[in-house]
Amino acid sequence: MADDSTSGTADDSALARQFSLAIKASHELLQLARAERWQDFERQFRQRDALLQRIDAEVTGMLPLSEQDSAIISEKLQQLRELNDQILTVAELSKSATLGELAKDRSARKALAAYNKP
C-alpha cells in the first residue's frame, strides 16, 4: 500500500495539514483584528506568512499540477483569499476609526489652545 504522505498530490497529508494550519491562522488573525490586538496580530501574521511560503515552495515543487491538484489548491487559496478580505476590511475600519479619533483629538487641542490664549 502506498504511503499517502509521499504521493505528491495536493491532498496528501503534509500539504493538506499545512493548508489547514494556514486557514486556522487566518481565522485567528481575523479574531485578533476584531479584538484590535495588533501586536499579537503582527506576530501571528509573521508565522502565517512563513507557513504560506512553505506551502508555496511545496506546491511549486509539484508543478505541473494535475487537474485534481489544481482544483484542491484553488479551493484552499480561495478560502485564504476570503479570510484575507475579511481581515483587510476589519483593519481598514479600525484604521478609519483611529484616524477619526486623532482628528477629534487634534481639533480639541486646537480649541483648548485658542481658549487659553490671553
N, CA, C and O atoms as a GROMACS GRO file, in nm:
protein
  472
    1MET      N    1   0.084  -0.118   0.000
    1MET     CA    2   0.000   0.000   0.000
    1MET      C    3   0.088   0.124   0.000
    1MET      O    4   0.186   0.129   0.075
    2ALA      N    5   0.057   0.223  -0.082
    2ALA     CA    6   0.139   0.345  -0.094
    2ALA      C    7   0.120   0.434   0.027
    2ALA      O    8   0.011   0.441   0.084
    3ASP      N    9   0.227   0.502   0.065
    3ASP     CA   10   0.223   0.598   0.175
    3ASP      C   11   0.166   0.729   0.123
    3ASP      O   12   0.225   0.791   0.035
    4ASP      N   13   0.050   0.772   0.177
    4ASP     CA   14  -0.015   0.894   0.129
    4ASP      C   15   0.071   1.018   0.145
    4ASP      O   16   0.058   1.111   0.066
    5SER      N   17   0.158   1.022   0.244
    5SER     CA   18   0.238   1.142   0.268
    5SER      C   19   0.343   1.164   0.161
    5SER      O   20   0.401   1.273   0.154
    6THR      N   21   0.370   1.067   0.077
    6THR     CA   22   0.468   1.083  -0.029
    6THR      C   23   0.406   1.071  -0.167
    6THR      O   24   0.477   1.052  -0.266
    7SER      N   25   0.275   1.080  -0.174
    7SER     CA   26   0.208   1.059  -0.302
    7SER      C   27   0.225   1.175  -0.398
    7SER      O   28   0.205   1.158  -0.518
    8GLY      N   29   0.263   1.294  -0.347
    8GLY     CA   30   0.285   1.408  -0.435
    8GLY      C   31   0.159   1.472  -0.486
    8GLY      O   32   0.162   1.540  -0.588
    9THR      N   33   0.048   1.454  -0.418
    9THR     CA   34  -0.076   1.519  -0.459
    9THR      C   35  -0.112   1.628  -0.359
    9THR      O   36  -0.064   1.629  -0.246
   10ALA      N   37  -0.196   1.721  -0.404
   10ALA     CA   38  -0.232   1.835  -0.322
   10ALA      C   39  -0.311   1.796  -0.198
   10ALA      O   40  -0.315   1.872  -0.101
   11ASP      N   41  -0.373   1.680  -0.199
   11ASP     CA   42  -0.450   1.641  -0.082
   11ASP      C   43  -0.372   1.544   0.008
   11ASP      O   44  -0.428   1.484   0.098
   12ASP      N   45  -0.238   1.530  -0.019
   12ASP     CA   46  -0.162   1.444   0.070
   12ASP      C   47  -0.157   1.508   0.209
   12ASP      O   48  -0.180   1.628   0.223
   13SER      N   49  -0.127   1.429   0.307
   13SER     CA   50  -0.144   1.473   0.445
   13SER      C   51  -0.058   1.594   0.482
   13SER      O   52  -0.106   1.682   0.554
   14ALA      N   53   0.065   1.602   0.436
   14ALA     CA   54   0.153   1.713   0.474
   14ALA      C   55   0.102   1.846   0.418
   14ALA      O   56   0.090   1.943   0.492
   15LEU      N   57   0.073   1.850   0.289
   15LEU     CA   58   0.025   1.974   0.228
   15LEU      C   59  -0.114   2.010   0.280
   15LEU      O   60  -0.141   2.127   0.306
   16ALA      N   61  -0.200   1.912   0.293
   16ALA     CA   62  -0.334   1.938   0.346
   16ALA      C   63  -0.325   1.994   0.488
   16ALA      O   64  -0.399   2.086   0.523
   17ARG      N   65  -0.234   1.939   0.568
   17ARG     CA   66  -0.215   1.987   0.704
   17ARG      C   67  -0.164   2.132   0.704
   17ARG      O   68  -0.208   2.213   0.786
   18GLN      N   69  -0.072   2.163   0.612
   18GLN     CA   70  -0.020   2.300   0.604
   18GLN      C   71  -0.130   2.398   0.564
   18GLN      O   72  -0.140   2.507   0.621
   19PHE      N   73  -0.211   2.359   0.467
   19PHE     CA   74  -0.323   2.447   0.428
   19PHE      C   75  -0.420   2.464   0.544
   19PHE      O   76  -0.468   2.575   0.569
   20SER      N   77  -0.449   2.357   0.616
   20SER     CA   78  -0.539   2.368   0.732
   20SER      C   79  -0.483   2.461   0.836
   20SER      O   80  -0.556   2.541   0.895
   21LEU      N   81  -0.352   2.452   0.861
   21LEU     CA   82  -0.288   2.543   0.957
   21LEU      C   83  -0.293   2.687   0.910
   21LEU      O   84  -0.314   2.778   0.990
   22ALA      N   85  -0.274   2.709   0.781
   22ALA     CA   86  -0.278   2.845   0.727
   22ALA      C   87  -0.419   2.903   0.738
   22ALA      O   88  -0.436   3.021   0.769
   23ILE      N   89  -0.519   2.822   0.711
   23ILE     CA   90  -0.658   2.868   0.722
   23ILE      C   91  -0.692   2.896   0.869
   23ILE      O   92  -0.757   2.996   0.900
   24LYS      N   93  -0.648   2.808   0.957
   24LYS     CA   94  -0.670   2.830   1.101
   24LYS      C   95  -0.600   2.958   1.146
   24LYS      O   96  -0.657   3.036   1.222
   25ALA      N   97  -0.477   2.979   1.101
   25ALA     CA   98  -0.403   3.100   1.137
   25ALA      C   99  -0.474   3.225   1.085
   25ALA      O  100  -0.473   3.329   1.150
   26SER      N  101  -0.535   3.214   0.968
   26SER     CA  102  -0.609   3.328   0.911
   26SER      C  103  -0.733   3.358   0.994
   26SER      O  104  -0.767   3.475   1.015
   27HIS      N  105  -0.802   3.254   1.041
   27HIS     CA  106  -0.916   3.274   1.131
   27HIS      C  107  -0.870   3.344   1.260
   27HIS      O  108  -0.938   3.434   1.310
   28GLU      N  109  -0.757   3.302   1.312
   28GLU     CA  110  -0.703   3.364   1.433
   28GLU      C  111  -0.666   3.509   1.408
   28GLU      O  112  -0.688   3.595   1.494
   29LEU      N  113  -0.609   3.538   1.290
   29LEU     CA  114  -0.577   3.677   1.255
   29LEU      C  115  -0.704   3.762   1.252
   29LEU      O  116  -0.704   3.876   1.298
   30LEU      N  117  -0.809   3.707   1.197
   30LEU     CA  118  -0.935   3.779   1.191
   30LEU      C  119  -0.986   3.811   1.331
   30LEU      O  120  -1.031   3.923   1.357
   31GLN      N  121  -0.979   3.714   1.421
   31GLN     CA  122  -1.023   3.737   1.559
   31GLN      C  123  -0.935   3.841   1.629
   31GLN      O  124  -0.985   3.926   1.702
   32LEU      N  125  -0.804   3.834   1.606
   32LEU     CA  126  -0.713   3.933   1.666
   32LEU      C  127  -0.741   4.073   1.612
   32LEU      O  128  -0.736   4.171   1.686
   33ALA      N  129  -0.770   4.082   1.483
   33ALA     CA  130  -0.802   4.213   1.424
   33ALA      C  131  -0.932   4.267   1.482
   33ALA      O  132  -0.940   4.386   1.515
   34ARG      N  133  -1.032   4.182   1.495
   34ARG     CA  134  -1.159   4.226   1.553
   34ARG      C  135  -1.142   4.272   1.697
   34ARG      O  136  -1.211   4.363   1.743
   35ALA      N  137  -1.048   4.209   1.769
   35ALA     CA  138  -1.022   4.246   1.909
   35ALA      C  139  -0.921   4.362   1.919
   35ALA      O  140  -0.890   4.408   2.028
   36GLU      N  141  -0.872   4.407   1.804
   36GLU     CA  142  -0.772   4.514   1.796
   36GLU      C  143  -0.647   4.482   1.878
   36GLU      O  144  -0.591   4.569   1.945
   37ARG      N  145  -0.606   4.358   1.872
   37ARG     CA  146  -0.484   4.312   1.940
   37ARG      C  147  -0.373   4.309   1.835
   37ARG      O  148  -0.332   4.202   1.788
   38TRP      N  149  -0.324   4.429   1.798
   38TRP     CA  150  -0.236   4.444   1.684
   38TRP      C  151  -0.097   4.386   1.704
   38TRP      O  152  -0.036   4.339   1.608
   39GLN      N  153  -0.045   4.387   1.825
   39GLN     CA  154   0.086   4.326   1.848
   39GLN      C  155   0.078   4.174   1.830
   39GLN      O  156   0.164   4.114   1.766
   40ASP      N  157  -0.026   4.114   1.886
   40ASP     CA  158  -0.047   3.970   1.866
   40ASP      C  159  -0.074   3.940   1.720
   40ASP      O  160  -0.029   3.838   1.667
   41PHE      N  161  -0.148   4.028   1.655
   41PHE     CA  162  -0.178   4.014   1.513
   41PHE      C  163  -0.049   4.010   1.432
   41PHE      O  164  -0.032   3.925   1.344
   42GLU      N  165   0.041   4.103   1.461
   42GLU     CA  166   0.167   4.110   1.386
   42GLU      C  167   0.248   3.981   1.402
   42GLU      O  168   0.303   3.930   1.304
   43ARG      N  169   0.256   3.929   1.522
   43ARG     CA  170   0.330   3.805   1.547
   43ARG      C  171   0.265   3.688   1.471
   43ARG      O  172   0.334   3.610   1.406
   44GLN      N  173   0.133   3.678   1.480
   44GLN     CA  174   0.060   3.571   1.410
   44GLN      C  175   0.074   3.585   1.259
   44GLN      O  176   0.085   3.486   1.188
   45PHE      N  177   0.073   3.708   1.211
   45PHE     CA  178   0.086   3.734   1.068
   45PHE      C  179   0.221   3.682   1.017
   45PHE      O  180   0.227   3.620   0.911
   46ARG      N  181   0.328   3.708   1.092
   46ARG     CA  182   0.461   3.660   1.051
   46ARG      C  183   0.465   3.508   1.047
   46ARG      O  184   0.524   3.449   0.956
   47GLN      N  185   0.403   3.444   1.145
   47GLN     CA  186   0.401   3.298   1.149
   47GLN      C  187   0.323   3.242   1.030
   47GLN      O  188   0.365   3.145   0.966
   48ARG      N  189   0.208   3.304   1.002
   48ARG     CA  190   0.127   3.257   0.889
   48ARG      C  191   0.201   3.280   0.757
   48ARG      O  192   0.195   3.197   0.667
   49ASP      N  193   0.269   3.393   0.746
   49ASP     CA  194   0.344   3.423   0.625
   49ASP      C  195   0.452   3.318   0.599
   49ASP      O  196   0.472   3.275   0.485
   50ALA      N  197   0.522   3.278   0.704
   50ALA     CA  198   0.624   3.174   0.689
   50ALA      C  199   0.560   3.042   0.644
   50ALA      O  200   0.616   2.972   0.560
   51LEU      N  201   0.445   3.010   0.698
   51LEU     CA  202   0.374   2.889   0.658
   51LEU      C  203   0.332   2.896   0.512
   51LEU      O  204   0.344   2.798   0.439
   52LEU      N  205   0.282   3.011   0.470
   52LEU     CA  206   0.241   3.028   0.330
   52LEU      C  207   0.360   3.016   0.236
   52LEU      O  208   0.346   2.965   0.124
   53GLN      N  209   0.476   3.061   0.279
   53GLN     CA  210   0.596   3.046   0.196
   53GLN      C  211   0.634   2.898   0.181
   53GLN      O  212   0.675   2.856   0.073
   54ARG      N  213   0.619   2.821   0.289
   54ARG     CA  214   0.646   2.677   0.281
   54ARG      C  215   0.546   2.609   0.187
   54ARG      O  216   0.584   2.521   0.108
   55ILE      N  217   0.419   2.649   0.196
   55ILE     CA  218   0.317   2.593   0.106
   55ILE      C  219   0.352   2.626  -0.038
   55ILE      O  220   0.344   2.539  -0.126
   56ASP      N  221   0.391   2.749  -0.064
   56ASP     CA  222   0.427   2.791  -0.199
   56ASP      C  223   0.542   2.707  -0.253
   56ASP      O  224   0.539   2.664  -0.368
   57ALA      N  225   0.644   2.685  -0.170
   57ALA     CA  226   0.758   2.604  -0.214
   57ALA      C  227   0.715   2.461  -0.244
   57ALA      O  228   0.761   2.402  -0.342
   58GLU      N  229   0.629   2.405  -0.161
   58GLU     CA  230   0.584   2.268  -0.183
   58GLU      C  231   0.499   2.257  -0.310
   58GLU      O  232   0.516   2.163  -0.388
   59VAL      N  233   0.409   2.352  -0.330
   59VAL     CA  234   0.325   2.350  -0.450
   59VAL      C  235   0.412   2.370  -0.574
   59VAL      O  236   0.390   2.304  -0.676
   60THR      N  237   0.508   2.459  -0.566
   60THR     CA  238   0.598   2.482  -0.680
   60THR      C  239   0.672   2.353  -0.716
   60THR      O  240   0.694   2.324  -0.833
   61GLY      N  241   0.710   2.277  -0.614
   61GLY     CA  242   0.778   2.150  -0.637
   61GLY      C  243   0.688   2.046  -0.701
   61GLY      O  244   0.738   1.947  -0.756
   62MET      N  245   0.558   2.066  -0.695
   62MET     CA  246   0.463   1.970  -0.754
   62MET      C  247   0.432   2.001  -0.900
   62MET      O  248   0.367   1.921  -0.967
   63LEU      N  249   0.478   2.115  -0.950
   63LEU     CA  250   0.444   2.156  -1.087
   63LEU      C  251   0.498   2.056  -1.189
   63LEU      O  252   0.605   2.000  -1.168
   64PRO      N  253   0.428   2.034  -1.297
   64PRO     CA  254   0.294   2.083  -1.330
   64PRO      C  255   0.188   2.009  -1.248
   64PRO      O  256   0.203   1.892  -1.214
   65LEU      N  257   0.082   2.081  -1.219
   65LEU     CA  258  -0.025   2.025  -1.137
   65LEU      C  259  -0.127   1.948  -1.221
   65LEU      O  260  -0.157   1.986  -1.334
   66SER      N  261  -0.177   1.843  -1.164
   66SER     CA  262  -0.289   1.772  -1.228
   66SER      C  263  -0.414   1.857  -1.210
   66SER      O  264  -0.416   1.950  -1.129
   67GLU      N  265  -0.518   1.824  -1.284
   67GLU     CA  266  -0.645   1.897  -1.268
   67GLU      C  267  -0.698   1.884  -1.126
   67GLU      O  268  -0.749   1.981  -1.070
   68GLN      N  269  -0.687   1.765  -1.068
   68GLN     CA  270  -0.736   1.742  -0.932
   68GLN      C  271  -0.657   1.827  -0.832
   68GLN      O  272  -0.716   1.892  -0.745
   69ASP      N  273  -0.524   1.827  -0.844
   69ASP     CA  274  -0.441   1.907  -0.754
   69ASP      C  275  -0.472   2.055  -0.769
   69ASP      O  276  -0.483   2.127  -0.671
   70SER      N  277  -0.487   2.099  -0.892
   70SER     CA  278  -0.517   2.239  -0.919
   70SER      C  279  -0.650   2.280  -0.854
   70SER      O  280  -0.661   2.388  -0.798
   71ALA      N  281  -0.750   2.193  -0.863
   71ALA     CA  282  -0.881   2.222  -0.805
   71ALA      C  283  -0.872   2.228  -0.652
   71ALA      O  284  -0.930   2.318  -0.590
   72ILE      N  285  -0.800   2.135  -0.593
   72ILE     CA  286  -0.786   2.133  -0.447
   72ILE      C  287  -0.713   2.259  -0.399
   72ILE      O  288  -0.757   2.325  -0.305
   73ILE      N  289  -0.602   2.291  -0.464
   73ILE     CA  290  -0.524   2.408  -0.425
   73ILE      C  291  -0.604   2.536  -0.447
   73ILE      O  292  -0.602   2.626  -0.363
   74SER      N  293  -0.676   2.544  -0.559
   74SER     CA  294  -0.759   2.663  -0.586
   74SER      C  295  -0.864   2.684  -0.478
   74SER      O  296  -0.888   2.797  -0.435
   75GLU      N  297  -0.926   2.574  -0.432
   75GLU     CA  298  -1.026   2.585  -0.327
   75GLU      C  299  -0.965   2.639  -0.198
   75GLU      O  300  -1.022   2.726  -0.133
   76LYS      N  301  -0.849   2.586  -0.161
   76LYS     CA  302  -0.783   2.631  -0.038
   76LYS      C  303  -0.738   2.776  -0.050
   76LYS      O  304  -0.752   2.853   0.045
   77LEU      N  305  -0.686   2.813  -0.165
   77LEU     CA  306  -0.644   2.951  -0.186
   77LEU      C  307  -0.762   3.047  -0.182
   77LEU      O  308  -0.751   3.159  -0.133
   78GLN      N  309  -0.877   3.002  -0.236
   78GLN     CA  310  -0.997   3.086  -0.231
   78GLN      C  311  -1.040   3.109  -0.086
   78GLN      O  312  -1.079   3.220  -0.050
   79GLN      N  313  -1.033   3.005  -0.004
   79GLN     CA  314  -1.066   3.021   0.139
   79GLN      C  315  -0.972   3.123   0.203
   79GLN      O  316  -1.016   3.208   0.281
   80LEU      N  317  -0.844   3.114   0.172
   80LEU     CA  318  -0.747   3.209   0.228
   80LEU      C  319  -0.774   3.351   0.178
   80LEU      O  320  -0.766   3.446   0.256
   81ARG      N  321  -0.807   3.366   0.050
   81ARG     CA  322  -0.839   3.499  -0.004
   81ARG      C  323  -0.960   3.560   0.066
   81ARG      O  324  -0.959   3.678   0.100
   82GLU      N  325  -1.064   3.480   0.086
   82GLU     CA  326  -1.184   3.530   0.153
   82GLU      C  327  -1.153   3.575   0.295
   82GLU      O  328  -1.201   3.679   0.340
   83LEU      N  329  -1.074   3.497   0.366
   83LEU     CA  330  -1.034   3.537   0.501
   83LEU      C  331  -0.950   3.664   0.498
   83LEU      O  332  -0.967   3.752   0.582
   84ASN      N  333  -0.858   3.671   0.402
   84ASN     CA  334  -0.776   3.792   0.391
   84ASN      C  335  -0.861   3.915   0.363
   84ASN      O  336  -0.835   4.023   0.417
   85ASP      N  337  -0.963   3.901   0.279
   85ASP     CA  338  -1.054   4.012   0.252
   85ASP      C  339  -1.124   4.058   0.380
   85ASP      O  340  -1.139   4.177   0.404
   86GLN      N  341  -1.168   3.962   0.460
   86GLN     CA  342  -1.233   3.996   0.587
   86GLN      C  343  -1.136   4.066   0.682
   86GLN      O  344  -1.171   4.164   0.748
   87ILE      N  345  -1.013   4.016   0.689
   87ILE     CA  346  -0.911   4.077   0.775
   87ILE      C  347  -0.885   4.219   0.729
   87ILE      O  348  -0.877   4.311   0.811
   88LEU      N  349  -0.870   4.239   0.599
   88LEU     CA  350  -0.845   4.372   0.544
   88LEU      C  351  -0.959   4.468   0.577
   88LEU      O  352  -0.934   4.584   0.613
   89THR      N  353  -1.082   4.422   0.566
   89THR     CA  354  -1.197   4.506   0.598
   89THR      C  355  -1.194   4.550   0.744
   89THR      O  356  -1.215   4.667   0.774
   90VAL      N  357  -1.167   4.456   0.834
   90VAL     CA  358  -1.161   4.489   0.978
   90VAL      C  359  -1.047   4.588   1.003
   90VAL      O  360  -1.065   4.684   1.078
   91ALA      N  361  -0.932   4.564   0.943
   91ALA     CA  362  -0.817   4.652   0.963
   91ALA      C  363  -0.844   4.794   0.911
   91ALA      O  364  -0.807   4.892   0.974
   92GLU      N  365  -0.908   4.802   0.794
   92GLU     CA  366  -0.940   4.933   0.738
   92GLU      C  367  -1.040   5.008   0.825
   92GLU      O  368  -1.028   5.129   0.843
   93LEU      N  369  -1.140   4.938   0.878
   93LEU     CA  370  -1.237   5.002   0.967
   93LEU      C  371  -1.169   5.052   1.094
   93LEU      O  372  -1.199   5.161   1.142
   94SER      N  373  -1.077   4.973   1.147
   94SER     CA  374  -1.004   5.014   1.266
   94SER      C  375  -0.917   5.135   1.237
   94SER      O  376  -0.909   5.228   1.318
   95LYS      N  377  -0.853   5.135   1.123
   95LYS     CA  378  -0.768   5.248   1.084
   95LYS      C  379  -0.852   5.375   1.070
   95LYS      O  380  -0.813   5.481   1.117
   96SER      N  381  -0.968   5.363   1.006
   96SER     CA  382  -1.056   5.479   0.989
   96SER      C  383  -1.102   5.533   1.124
   96SER      O  384  -1.106   5.654   1.145
   97ALA      N  385  -1.138   5.442   1.214
   97ALA     CA  386  -1.182   5.484   1.347
   97ALA      C  387  -1.069   5.554   1.422
   97ALA      O  388  -1.091   5.655   1.488
   98THR      N  389  -0.949   5.500   1.411
   98THR     CA  390  -0.834   5.561   1.478
   98THR      C  391  -0.804   5.698   1.421
   98THR      O  392  -0.776   5.792   1.496
   99LEU      N  393  -0.809   5.710   1.288
   99LEU     CA  394  -0.785   5.841   1.226
   99LEU      C  395  -0.892   5.942   1.268
   99LEU      O  396  -0.862   6.059   1.289
  100GLY      N  397  -1.016   5.897   1.280
  100GLY     CA  398  -1.123   5.985   1.325
  100GLY      C  399  -1.100   6.033   1.467
  100GLY      O  400  -1.122   6.150   1.498
  101GLU      N  401  -1.054   5.942   1.554
  101GLU     CA  402  -1.024   5.980   1.692
  101GLU      C  403  -0.908   6.079   1.697
  101GLU      O  404  -0.910   6.173   1.777
  102LEU      N  405  -0.807   6.059   1.614
  102LEU     CA  406  -0.694   6.151   1.610
  102LEU      C  407  -0.737   6.290   1.562
  102LEU      O  408  -0.691   6.391   1.615
  103ALA      N  409  -0.825   6.293   1.463
  103ALA     CA  410  -0.874   6.421   1.413
  103ALA      C  411  -0.953   6.495   1.520
  103ALA      O  412  -0.939   6.617   1.535
  104LYS      N  413  -1.037   6.423   1.596
  104LYS     CA  414  -1.112   6.485   1.705
  104LYS      C  415  -1.018   6.538   1.812
  104LYS      O  416  -1.037   6.648   1.864
  105ASP      N  417  -0.916   6.458   1.845
  105ASP     CA  418  -0.818   6.499   1.946
  105ASP      C  419  -0.744   6.625   1.902
  105ASP      O  420  -0.723   6.717   1.981
  106ARG      N  421  -0.706   6.630   1.775
  106ARG     CA  422  -0.637   6.747   1.720
  106ARG      C  423  -0.726   6.870   1.728
  106ARG      O  424  -0.681   6.978   1.767
  107SER      N  425  -0.853   6.854   1.692
  107SER     CA  426  -0.947   6.966   1.699
  107SER      C  427  -0.967   7.013   1.842
  107SER      O  428  -0.973   7.133   1.869
  108ALA      N  429  -0.976   6.919   1.934
  108ALA     CA  430  -0.992   6.954   2.075
  108ALA      C  431  -0.870   7.029   2.126
  108ALA      O  432  -0.884   7.125   2.202
  109ARG      N  433  -0.753   6.986   2.088
  109ARG     CA  434  -0.630   7.056   2.130
  109ARG      C  435  -0.624   7.197   2.075
  109ARG      O  436  -0.585   7.291   2.145
  110LYS      N  437  -0.664   7.213   1.949
  110LYS     CA  438  -0.666   7.347   1.888
  110LYS      C  439  -0.766   7.436   1.962
  110LYS      O  440  -0.738   7.553   1.989
  111ALA      N  441  -0.881   7.381   1.995
  111ALA     CA  442  -0.983   7.460   2.066
  111ALA      C  443  -0.932   7.499   2.204
  111ALA      O  444  -0.952   7.612   2.248
  112LEU      N  445  -0.868   7.408   2.273
  112LEU     CA  446  -0.813   7.440   2.405
  112LEU      C  447  -0.703   7.544   2.396
  112LEU      O  448  -0.696   7.635   2.479
  113ALA      N  449  -0.619   7.532   2.296
  113ALA     CA  450  -0.511   7.629   2.277
  113ALA      C  451  -0.569   7.767   2.247
  113ALA      O  452  -0.521   7.868   2.300
  114ALA      N  453  -0.672   7.774   2.164
  114ALA     CA  454  -0.735   7.902   2.131
  114ALA      C  455  -0.805   7.960   2.254
  114ALA      O  456  -0.800   8.081   2.276
  115TYR      N  457  -0.868   7.877   2.332
  115TYR     CA  458  -0.938   7.922   2.452
  115TYR      C  459  -0.842   7.973   2.557
  115TYR      O  460  -0.875   8.067   2.630
  116ASN      N  461  -0.726   7.914   2.566
  116ASN     CA  462  -0.628   7.952   2.668
  116ASN      C  463  -0.543   8.071   2.629
  116ASN      O  464  -0.464   8.116   2.712
  117LYS      N  465  -0.555   8.124   2.508
  117LYS     CA  466  -0.479   8.242   2.468
  117LYS      C  467  -0.534   8.364   2.541
  117LYS      O  468  -0.655   8.378   2.557
  118PRO      N  469  -0.443   8.452   2.586
  118PRO     CA  470  -0.489   8.573   2.658
  118PRO      C  471  -0.560   8.672   2.569
  118PRO      O  472  -0.604   8.777   2.616
   0.00000   0.00000   0.00000
